[in-house]
Amino acid sequence: MQSDTDSVVVAGPAKFPVLGIGVDAVQIPDTISILQDWIARRDGCRYVAVTGMHGISEAVSDPTFRAALNAASLCVCDGMPLVWLGRLHGHALRRRVYGPELMDTFCSVTGPRYRHFFYGGAQGVPEHLASVMQSRHGVQVVGTYSPPFRSLTSQEEQEVIAMIEAARPDVLWIGLSTPKQERWMHDHRDKLTVPVMLGVGAAFDLNTGRLSQAPSWMRENGLEWLYRLLAEPRRLWRRYLVNGPIFLWNVGLELLSARKFD
């Protein structure tokens, strides 16, 4: 019989492997419940990697980025290819954990309950996003910051950490794009006391209307990549037309046990 002093280990969500990355088999409602539990516990700084085919592809050739993804307390599938792979591994995944939707749904469900800080985006974007979330869901915003498009100096780095700590957010939203945002969260997890950090990339621009979203039927059927490619061909052609087929080839090798990705 277990005594009152015995520790209880709570199992996390099930994972499935994709090219050396452990992806959590969760949906948006599961993710929100987990985030609320972390905030209630306040026993460490945890981060969520919201990743898809692009992130996994980058991690194959970048060991430090792969380590950042695998160190995440939660790595969720922000892409239908990962949802399909999860199904192949026996998980009943219906939809992806789409970054912009995760942010909007979390703010909708929790309203003014938590303190939010928005870090990332071009000048004026985090402030605009904060205004949108406040007017739409009544969230508490305790800080915003748009970092320069360069590495911060050591002094600037310390000032940013002090600014975030002074604001005492419950949730820190990071919009720096992949893989920069995952590296940032990995590097700062031991420097901050905020219970939850989420790397949501383009959610900053999508939820403020700076970028248009693909129609829902494209998003739900794995065709968002085509919409984005047509919208930004010069920036995204290599990601989808070169890295995409390589990703599919590597996944095929992994599923056939022809190659092991560590």
N, C-alpha and C positions, 0 to 999 in steps of 0.2 A: 504494500500500500504506500502511495506517495505521500510524504510529509508536506506540511505547509511551506517548509523552507526549501524544498526541492525546486530547482528551476524547471520551467516549462518551455520547451522549444516549440515555437509556432512555425509550422512549415510554410514556406512561401509558395507562390504560384508555380505551376509546372512550367518547365522550359523545354524547348526543342532546339537542336543545333542547326545553324546555318553558316557554313564556311568558317567554323571556329568561333562563332559568336553564339552565346546562349540567349535565345529570344524567349521572353515570357509569354505564355499563352493566356493573355488577358484581353478583355474588352474595356470600353470606356467606363461603364459602371463599376467594374472590378477595380480599375485604376483609381477612380475617385475614392472608393472606399479605402484603398490602401493609403492614399495620400492623407486622408483624414485621420487614419490610425497613426501615421507617422507624426502628424502635427500634434495629436493628443499625447503621444509618448514623449516627444521632445527629448529623445535620448541620443541625438547625433544628427549630423548633416548628411542627408541622403539625396541622390540625384536620379532623375529619370532620363534615359536616352530614348528619344522618339526617332526611330531610324527605319530606313527602308533599303531598297536595293542599292542605292548610291552609297549609303553609309557602310553597309556590309562589304561592298566592292572595295571601298577605300581601305577598310580594315585588313583585307587580305594581304595587301602589299605594305602595310604600315603597322609594325608591331606595337608602337606606342599608342596609336589610335585604337588598335584592337584591345589593348589593355584597358584603355579608358572606357570602351563599350562594355567589356566584361566586368569592370569594377562597378558599373552602375547598379544601384539597388533594384532598378527595374529597367528592362530594355524591351520596349514595346514595338509592335509592327506597324509602322506608318507607311504601309504600302501593301497592295493586294498580293504581289508575289510572295511576300512573307506569310500572309494569311493562307494562301493556297498551300504553301509548304507546311504550315502548321496543321492543316487538315490532313495532309499526307502522313504526318506523324501521329495522327489519331486525336487531334484536339478539335473540339466543336467551335471553331472560330467562324463567326458570321461576317464580321466587318473588321476593318482595320482601326487602329487607334490613331486617327488623323489629328495631327498637332493642333490646327486651328479649331477643330471641333472639340478636342479635349479641353483646351483653354476656355472656350465659350461655355461648354457644358459645366465645367467645374465652377466657373463664376456664377452661372445660372443656379446651380444646385445649392451653393454655399452662400451666395449673396454677400451681405456685410459681415459674415462670421469671421473672416480671416483678413490679415494684413498682407497686401500685395506690393511687390517691388518689380518694376519692369526694366530690365537691363539689356540694351542692344538696339539695333536699328539705326538708321540715319538720323541726323539732327531733326528733332521735332517728332519723330515717329513714336518713341515710347510715351511721350506726353499725350500724343493723339490717341494712342491705344488705351492709356489710362483713362482718358476722358470718355472713350467709347464704352469701356467696361463699367465705369461708374454710372453713366447714364442708362446703360442697358440693364445692368444687374445690381447696381448699388454697392459695388465692392469698395472696401477701404483701400486706398492707394497711399502708401507711406513713402514712396520714392520712385524716381525714374532716372535713367542715365543712358546717354548715347556715347559710347566710347569712340575715340578716334580710330581711323583706319590705319593703324600702326600699332606696334607693340608699346605698351605703357612703360614709362620709366619706373624704377623701383619706388620712387617717391609717389608717383601717381597711383601705383598699385596699392601702396599702403593707404593712400587717401580713399580709394574706392572701397577697400575692405572696411575702413573705419566708417565710411558713409553708410554702407549696407548694415553694419552691425548697429550703428546708432539708430537706424530706422526700425530695427527689430521686426522684420517681415516674417510672416509664417510661410509665405510662398515667394520664391524668387524665380521669375520667368526670364529665361535667357534666349535672346534672339540674335545669334551671331553666325548662323549657318553651320552646316557640317563640313569639316570635322572640328572647326574652331570652338564651337560651343561645348562639345563633349570634352575637349581638352581643358577648356576653362573650368568646367565643373569638377573634373577630376583633379585639377591642380588646386582648387579652392575648397575642396570638401573638408580639409583639416584646418582651414583658416577662418571658416564661417560657422555660426551657430544656427543659421536658418534651418528649420527641419526639412524643408522640401525645396529642391531646385529642379526645374524642368527646362530642357533644351528644345525649344519649339520652332526655331528658325523662321521660316517664311510666315508663320502665324502672325507676326507683328505687322507685316504688310498686307496679308490677306484679311485679317480681322479689322483693319482700318480702311480697307477698300483701295489701298494703293496698288495692289495687284488684283486682277480679276481671277475668280476661281473657275475651274472647269465645271460644266454642268454636272449635277448629281449623278446622272446615269453613267457618265464617264468616270467619275471618282469611285463609284461603287463597283465598276466592272474592270478595273485595272487599266484604264485608258487615260488617266490624268497626265501621264508622261507625254502622250501625243499632243494634248492641249498645250502643255507647257513648252514643248519643243517648237510648236508652231508659233507660240507667242514670243519666245526668246531663242531663235535658232542659233545665233552666233555664240551665245553663252552656253547652251545646253546640248549642242549636237554631239560633242564627244561623250558626255555622260550617258546619253541614251542610245546613240548609234554605234559607239565603240565599246564602252564599259558594260552596256546592257547585255549584248551577246556574250561577252566574256563571263559575266555573272551567271547567265543561263548555262553556259558550258561547264563552269566550275560546279554549279549545283548538280548538274547531271552526273559529273564524275563522283561527287560526294554520295548521291543517292545510289549509285551503282557500286559504291565501295571501291572505286578505282583510284581514289586519291583521298588522303586524310588531311584535313585542315586543322591546324592547332593554333 
